[in-house]
Amino acid sequence: GFFVNTLVLRTDLSGDPTFRELLARVRAVDLDAFDHAELPFERVVEELNPERGPANPLFQVMLTYQNRTSVPFTAPGVDAAFTLRETDTAKFDLIVGFTDHLADGSVDGAINYSADLFDATTVRALADRLVAFLARAVARPDTRIGSIGLLAAGEEDTLLRRWNPAGDHRGAPSVLDRFARAAAAHPAAPALTDGGDTLTYAELDARTNALARLLMSYGVGPEDRVALLLPRSATLVEAVLAVAKTGAAYVPVDPAHPRDRIAWTLRDAAPALVVTDSATAGRTPATCTAPVIVLDEEPHAGSRLRQPDGPVADAERTGPQRQDNAAYLIYTSGSTGRPKGVVVTGRNLARLFDATAEDAFGPDDVWTLFHSYAFDFSVWE
């Protein structure tokens, strides 16, 4: 075993009915699992045959819950009670345990930890966060768990301002809102140049609104994926913006990549739609099962021109557009094996813009797209 200390924590949440209801639900789920309680742990390990190591082969963290009724005996001159005590061994990396004392409504908590991995200060910080999290959950029981903060007092200021003096990176407003503001403020300013052709912000906004509606006519919306198999061109930039306006996530597929990689990316990403043009449509693998839109060929070219080009409203989308929806799905190089897809949300993309504010460009600056748009840095451009 490991040499450890046990950190005991107490909280005043036990009397809250919401907290007790939560514990009751957890208890009910655990009781359902007791149908398989007689299955030996060693048999589970044998059947799953996980990779072995110095720690527990199946999990590192255990959460336990038990209840206690009143002490089952009394004796003259004896003060008997259930209590937690420190131990000098740990079975797992972390054991977080709760004891519900039914007699007086109190709840004790303890964290048993491996001293090889944690020190007392770190575990105390974990315990403080757990208690704060439970308190916030009880105070706002209808709140999504993912939106409940875990930072201790003063840590938000340290992380967002003292260590990041460039700004408070909350990921708002969205990148689309920023583009809309730029288009409204500088409608006649050049936004995109490709060879001898230039689009103003107003023209780019209108063209991408129409293209977004063409894509939405195929049922594309938030949390869907749209693969872009296009060369570096004005059409590519329009397609990226249009997909964003549908609320979907774009998947960059560089037509210069080997055919095997293109086929793998499309198979793994499982896009709802593939957008390409006549110059690169031949790179679409025969195994692709998603509908393919060739933007400069009929019927898609004409259909796009017939779409309204005003702002796209949430009511037109398949669902509301949120900052925590996927913005794009980009793949690693595959140098260590198969390429791996990484999902980036709209909020994280906006945070990228915030974090690079000191490098931001003004209306008179120019940025060139000189490398593959399947490379993550191209997103900033």
N, C-alpha and C positions, 0 to 999 in steps of 0.2 A: 504494500500500500504506500500511499504518499503521506508525507507529514504535512498536516494542515491545521488550520484553525477553523472554527465554525463561527460565523458572524450571525448573531441573533438580532432581529429587527422587530420592532413593535409598531403598530399603526392604529390610529383611531377610526379606521374605515369600517371596522367590524360591525358597528351598529347601523350602518347605512343599509337600507333595504335593497337598494340596487346592487350593491356589492354582494350582499348575501344571496340575491337572486342569481348573480353571475356564478358564484361558487356552487349553487345548487345545480345549475345547468352543467357545469364542469363535472360535478359529482355524478350526475345522471349518465353522462357519456362514459365516464370511467366504469360505472356499474355495468353498463352494456358490454364493455370490453371484458368483464370478468367471466363471460361465457367461455373464454379461452385461457383462463387463468392457470389451468393445470398444465398447459403446454410448457415443457422445460425450456428455459432460456438457451441452454446449450443446443437444443434441437433446432431452435430458430436460427442460431448462428451456423449450425451445420448445414441447414437447408439453403440459407442465403449465401454461404461461403464468401463473406466479404474479405477484402484485402486486410491482412492482419498488421497490427502495429502495437506500440507500447500501451496505447489507450484502449478503451472499450471498442470492440470491433463494429458496433452498430450505431452508437450515438455517444455524444460527449456531455450533453446537458440533460438533466432529469428534473421534471416538475412533479412534486408530490403534494397530495392533500389528504388529510385525515381529520376525523372529528373525535372529540372527547366528550363523554357525558360526565356527570359528577363522579368524584372518587368513590369507588364501590365499597368502601368500608370506612368506619370511624372507630376511634379508640381513645379512651381517656388519656389526656396529656400528649396526644399525637396530632401533629398538624400535617396531614397528607395532601399532596397535590401533584398533578402532572406538570412537568417542567422540561425545558430544553436544556441540554448540557453540551459542552464542547467535546469534540472527539479528536483523536490524533491520526485518523486515517480517512482517506477519501476514496470512494469506489469509482467516481467519475470526475471529469474536469470540474463540473458544477452541479450541485443539487440545490434547487430552490424549493423549499418546503413550507407549506402552510398547515397550521393546526387550528381547527375550529373548535373552540370550547363552548359546547352547546349550553352548558349550565349557566354561564354568565354572559354569553354573546360576544366574548372577546376572540380575537384571532392573533395567533403568534406566527411569526415567519422566521425562517433561518436559511442561510446560504452556507453550504458546506463546499469548500473549494480546495483544489490542489495547489499547494504552496509552490510546486515546481513551475506552475504557469501563472499564478496570480499572487499579488501581495495584498495586505489588508486594506491599503488605501484604495486600490482599484476595485476591490469587491465592495467596499463601503460606497464608492461612487455608483456602482451598479445597483446596490440596494436603494440608495437615495433616489435614483432614477425610477426604479420599479415602484416605490411608494408614491412618487410624484405622478407617475403615469396612471396608477390606479385611482388616485385622488381626482385627476382630471377626467378619467373615464366615468367615474361615478357622478361627477358634477355635470357632465354633458353626455349622458348615456346614448343619445342619438347620433353622436359624432362618429365619423368614420375613424377606425383605429389608426389608419395611416396618417391622419391629419393631426393627431395628438402629439404635441412636442415632447421631446425627451431631454432637452437641454436643462441643465441646472441654472440657478440664478446667476446672471452675469456672463454665462458662456456664449450666449447669442451675440452680445456686444463684442466679446473677444474674437469670435470666429468671423463675424461679418464686417467689423469695423477696425478693431485693433490689428488683426492679422491681415485684413484685406482693405486697406485704406482706399482702394479704388471705388468702393461702393457697396451697397447692400444688395447682394445678388439673390433676389427672390424670384427671378424669372418672370417679371412683369414690367411693362406690357409685352404681349406676344410679338414674335417677329412679324407676323402678318399685320398687326396693329401699327408697328413701326413703319412698315412699307406703306400702309395706307396713309399715314401721316406725311411721309415724304412725298407721296404722289399728290396729296392735297396741297402741300406747301410749295412744291416745285413741279407743277403739271407739265410745263413746256421744257423742262430741263432734260438733257440727254440721260437716259437710264441704262441703255444697253446698245452696244455697237458690235456688229459682226461684219467684218470686211468693210464695204462701203455703205452698209445699211445701219441706220440708227433709229431706235425707238425712244420716244419720250416717256416719262413716267406715266402720263395719262394714257398713252397708247399701250404701254406694257400692262397697265392695270386693266384696261378694257379687254385686251387680247387674252389675258390669263383668266379673266372672269368668264369669257365665252368658252374657253377650253375647259375650265372647271365644270361648267354645266354639261359639256359633252361627256366628260368622264362620269359625272353623277347620273347621266342617263343610263349608264351601265350598272347602276346601283352601288357605286363606290362611295364610301363615307368613312367616318371616324373608326379607327382601329383596323380598317382594311389596308392592304398593301398594293401599291402600284409600281411595277418595275419599269424603269426608264432605260431603254436600250437605244441610246442616241449618241451621236458624235458631239464633241464640244462645239456648241453653236448657240445662236440666239434661241432656237427652238428648244434646246435643252433647258435653258434658264426659264423660259416660259412654262415648260412642263413641270419643273420643280415648284414654281409658284402656284400653278394651277392645281397640282396635287395637294399642296398645303391648303388651298382654299376649299377643297372638298372636305378637309378634315382627315384625309387618309395619310398614310406614311409612304414616302417614296423609297424605292430600292434602286440605288445606282448600279447599273450593269454596263461596264465599259465594253463597247463592241470590239475594242482592240485586244481584249482578254482572250486566252485560248478557248476554243469551243467547249472543251470539257468543263472549264471553270464556269462559263456562262450557263451551261446546262445544269451544273450542280447548284449554282446560285438560284436559278429559277425553280428548281425542284425543291430546294430547302426552304426558300422564302414563301413559296406557294402564293404568288400574287393573285389578286382578283382580276387584274388587267395588266397587259403589257403595252407600253407606248413606244413606238419606234417611228422611223421614216423610211422612205424608199431606198435610201442609201445603205441602211443598216438592217432592214427587215430580213435579209437573207441570213443574218447571224442568229435569228431566232431558232432554237433547236426544235426538231420535229417532235420531241417528247413534251413540249410545252402544251399544257391543256387550257391555259387561260386565254380569254379573248384577246386578240391583238389589234391595236389601233395604229394604222399607218397614217400619220398626220397629213402628209402631203399627197395622199391618194384618195380617190372617191371610194366609198361615200363619206368618209370622215372629214375630208377637207371642206366639202360643201356643208355638211352638218354643223361643223364648227362655226362657219360664217353665219348660219341662221340662228345661232344661240344669242340670247340677250347678253349684253356686255356690261350691265350695271353691277353694283356690289352684290356679292353672294350672301344671302341671309341664312341664319341657322334653320329657319323653317324649310328651306330647300334641301338641306342635308338629310341624310338618313338618321342622324342623331345630333345632339348638341356637340359643338366643338369645344374641347376643354384643353387647358394647358398641359394636363398630365396624359393626354393621348399621345401615341407614338407619332413622332415627326418624320423620322426616317429609320431605315434598317440598313446598316452598312456592314460589310464583311471584312474580316481581317485578311491578311495577305495569304495565310495558309502555309507560311514557312515552317511552322511546327506541326503540320498535319493538315487536316481538312480546314478550309476557311470557316470561321465562326461568325454568325450574325450577332450584331450588337444593336439593341433598340435604344434610340435616344428620343426622349420626350420633347414636346414643345417647350416645356418649362426649362429643361436643361439647355436647349438651344438658345433660349433667351438669356440664360445665365452666362453662356459663353460670350454673348455680345456684351453683357454687363461687365464681365471680368476683363475684357479686352478694350474697355472704354478709352483707356489712355492711348491706344493705338487706332482709335476710330478715325474714319476719314470724313472729310467735309464734302459739300456739294461739288467742289471743283476738282476733287481727287479722282484718280482712275485706278481701278484694280483689274489685273488681267487673269483670266482662267488659263493657266499655262500647263496644267498637269491633269491627270485623270480625275474626273469628278467622283470616282469610286474611292478616292483617298479622302479621309475624314477632314483634313484641313480645308478642303475645297468648300465645305459647308459655310465656313466663316465668310468666304468671298461673296 
